[in-house]
Amino acid sequence: MKKFINDPADVLAEALRGIQAAHPDLRVDLDDRVIYRGDATRAGKVALVSGGGSGHEPMHGGFVGVGMLDAACAGEVFTSPTPDQMLAATKAVDSGAGVLHIVKNYTGDVLNFEMAAELAAAEGIRVESVVVADDVAVQDSLYTAGRRGVGTTVVLEKIVGAAAEEGADLDAILALAQRVSENGRSMGVALTSCTVPAAGKPTFDLPEDEMEVGVGIHGEPGRRRVPLASAAEIAKLLVDPILADVDATGPAIVLLSGLGGTPLIEQYLMFGEIAPLLERAGVEVKRSLVGDYITSLDMAGIALTVVKADDEMLRLWDAPVVTPGLRWGA
Amino acid sequence: MAGDATTRDLIGWIERFHDLVREHQAELTELDSVIGDADHGSNLARGMDAVVAKVQADAPTTPADLFKTVGMTLVSTVGGASGPLYGTFFLRFGGSAGAAEALDATALGAALRAGLDGVVARGKAAPGDKTMIDALTPAADAWDAAAASGASVLDAASAARDAAREGRDSTIPLVARKGRASYLGERSAGHLDPGAASTTLLIEALADALATS
């Protein structure tokens, strides 16, 4: 393992110190491992709290700021944060207008946020939750953990963050969050595994001439392993399952995220393959974002997210945002 | 009465579980890297380090206090799915113990059952889903059967340990339906479930602690 670390056990604590040093407009609670906006929540504004395992940067801490999240709880690498972190964040950002928990659909995240919401409710804070489950690589069923939450989370945090900034109430925020969640689909592919610092070696072995189709963002293997293909063929492997899963025709916000170890030049090359496939299928790419937004440590791979968007979602997408990870319009 | 598990014995259980988790940490992480996300061993070890430190500091005098401390510490230090699941197990286990100062075979069986029910309620898994339930359910069943036939806590614990091991091994051919391994679908078959493996360590630790008490 070659990494820019001191001790595998200190990676998260030391990275949080670096985030504080790089972004003085944020407040990082190093004990609770929560990243907050520097200013207190405006009275009457619904607060947005997200969080999850670390190793997906810039998500979630990089999306804290004006027009997006009020707080993000950082768990250990690929491990959900704990209920006491989430409770501390929820109490700190509630202005009295209530708090929305934005949760990615993983067993650990869901269980810990559930416990935190129960604890917050016991303290008189109104908490609603949206669970993002957009990964079409996972067969959904009543009898499984369901689909994973991936790229749609980023789009949701941006859109809902803008609505909260405009003063929408918690009911409206929850309805909007569910609408974004229901309209988003994602699919990922990996050329390499990733290396969790505490494990010290790649999570899985992937030969030079093979790739994993349908990977998540935790180094868990995908649904199938196939021979390495050309960019044009891989683009189809990403687009087809999304279009087969949902009627995505009409305006859409499209995110192509690198998984941490893929150069931007390849990401743009892939977007050049993907955009025409989408347009040909009737998906109007109204807004797009290409880059490392939801990553899996050092995994070479990309994930495509398509969110079918109405006028309100597009307007909120364009609204000002000032965070380390997304910044425009301000 | 002689032979009942005292708070001291139960602290011994927790310490022995800590030792076993440390001993098998790499193995648990290895199992988790095959069908999960390669962190089960390190997360549980971090949680049990904190538990042992907290139990030493608090020096609980009843089983209920002990398991409340263990459960809350796991919930607040482990994260992932194992934090709430193991935490809920111990919180319910302690709740079942009530004000008793020592637990006989029947009371320990009831506590084990309460813990199991808590894990099922929190995680919504059923037997055969390839989870910790697949080791814990047969363990609780074997404990109850032994206790009903008048076995000592030690004999009941041995029966539960054997049943947990069998249950753990039964997860190998299963296709995971809960947790992160479920994303693999059919590819999860052929591998031991890391949660069932660590749960078996938990029951082995109980049998070990009672044998040396």
Interface residues (C-beta under 8 A of the other chain):
Chain A: G53 G75 E76 V77 F78 T79 S80 P81 T82 P83 D84 Y106 T107 G108 L111 N112 E114 M115 A137 V138 Q139 Y143 T144 A145 R148 V196 A198 A199 T203 F204 G216 H218 G219 E220 P221 R223
Chain B: T29 S33 V34 I35 G36 D37 A38 D39 S42 N43 R46 V75 S76 T77 V78 G79 G80 A81 S82 G83 P84 L85 R122 G123 D129 R177 K178 G179 R180 S182 Y183 L184 G185 R187
